[in-house]
């Protein structure tokens, strides 16, 4: 079935600002709360949120096999469970409805008033009920930088890193959408030169520039999925900030890896950009040497050219871009990550989320964390307001943006923006 929604010549009868992340060629999926306190599944074109539940009730999806309440829910899980064919049919239909040549909704004032909202008049929600969250560690540059800082600079990568997509299981209960503030975590740390730990606020709170992909129901327990099928089970992608407390992490991560240093908060962008929308931006990833084992080998273009940037905005001050990176730098692809995840028969369900791990590029200005950008705090970053940052300070807002662009079209993810608040103190 062709992806007609990607037609670069298509224009919408809704106004789309120049360089918007949400042209009619995007059509992402999300969940929002209206001013009438109605939660609905929706999409976005330009600066308009579109109520897909209302569209379905008005029979605009006639001919597509959908359950009656598919879009009148507070998560996308059921829609994602319906699979790739349904995703494509719905996205193609939305593109047709909002095509400038289609008068059906355009010329119906009554229907438009029910279906279309200004984006500032809705409140974005977490788009899926995330049952499980896995975070990978798939940037060679990031893993090398961390290895140099914390281990032997001559042997920065651990022996397994070039052979498997390393990952760990995170905590889904503290995944929040953009706009929800995050409190500085409390925890155990070991002060320099001391033998015994102390308990208190983390002093080294960091961001991690990541993306994540959302899965449909992938397999039954015991079944593994080959790399060449893996993308069929990936619904789409979001931007992700995996907040990290580096001092807590340093004390706890041996022998089992990160725990409380990372599970206190993970922020994601609220609109899921589909793999169909990202299709025109495929590219080759880094050369893998040594060659992976057969079950991890892939053919063709499995990476995507997604421009990424991070800004820090102090309270009442202008933001400063501190990093520019690209998703294509990831050493291990999403196909390899999902194939490896199921290689032992682990079950993966609709709405599960897989983080990419920090995405660092080859140059110092493309590193994906403050840990790397300041090299552990040795080289502070100067912001536009004249202040300096070694790590994230209270009331700073971290903003991650991402977009794709070629000669014909530009589309993006919007942003994930979260403010770091002081520790939560009980009254």
Beta strands, then each sheet from edge to edge (+ up, - down):
strand 1: 30-33
strand 2: 39-45
strand 3: 48-51
strand 4: 116-118
strand 5: 123-124
strand 6: 133-136
strand 7: 167-169
strand 8: 175-177
strand 9: 182-183
strand 10: 186-189
strand 11: 198-201
strand 12: 205-206
strand 13: 209-215
strand 14: 234-242
strand 15: 244-245
strand 16: 266-268
strand 17: 273-274
strand 18: 282-283
strand 19: 303-304
strand 20: 307-313
strand 21: 320-326
strand 22: 353-355
strand 23: 381-382
strand 24: 388-389
strand 25: 397-405
strand 26: 410-421
sheet 1: 4+ 3- 2+ 1- 5+
sheet 2: 7+ 6- 22- 13+ 14- 16+ 8+
sheet 3: 7+ 6- 22- 13+ 14- 17+
sheet 4: 9+ 26+ 25- 20+ 21-
sheet 5: 10+ 11-
sheet 6: 12+ 15-
sheet 7: 18+ 19-
sheet 8: 23+ 24-
end
